[in-house]
């Protein structure tokens, strides 16, 4: 229970990697604020699962790409938990299309959620972490930011920016007791990859040295490590969870 007494906020926590992160941090003893945008029932179900594990948990609605929406949620979380020690910026969307056919809306909507979202959350919570001299910022980026992927220029740019954001913040707040790291999943079995064609996923499996897709809990275990006190000397890093697809 290395996170006993800590409070975590996971954006996009109602399913997939976000849900797995909620469970992993609760297993370590952390109370959890589960953020969702539209899937209220799923988020509340996650919160109920966490409370059954013996921690405090509650679902909070917000579109993290919107500053006002985020501010209202942060105020609600403060009223409920008093503080946030660990932030997992996980919320993300895709709007895949080859660049020559991509619309301005498809480009900007992905950047808003995947890049502006972490900005809005982090700018609201980082000052209090620095004041307390303890905090963990963990950004969920992607293998796509590292190697590119056909039809995902918008997603690659957003997730690549998140890596740069991670490394820069790590330098700025290291002396204040706050670490900032990123986790870069490969192709993981989630709703997002479920929308990919069977042929494309078969190709990914063949290209991956381990010959399979990853599981959400395998990403969450890395997040749990980075959140723990034992990782206090780890900052500015990108942890790859991809079965060897990118080395």
Protein Blocks (a to p, Z undefined) as FASTA:
>chain_A
ZZgoiacddehklgcjllmmmmmmmmnopacddddfklmmlmmmmmmmmmmnopacdddd
ddfkbmklmmmmmmmmmmmnopafbdcdfbccdddddfklpcfklmmmmmmmmmmmmmmm
mmmmmmmmmmnopacddddddfklmnopehilmmmmmmmmmmmmmmmmmmmmmmnopacd
dddddddddfklmmpcfklmmmmmmmpmnlpacdfklmmmmmmmmmpmklmmgghiacdd
ehhmaZZ
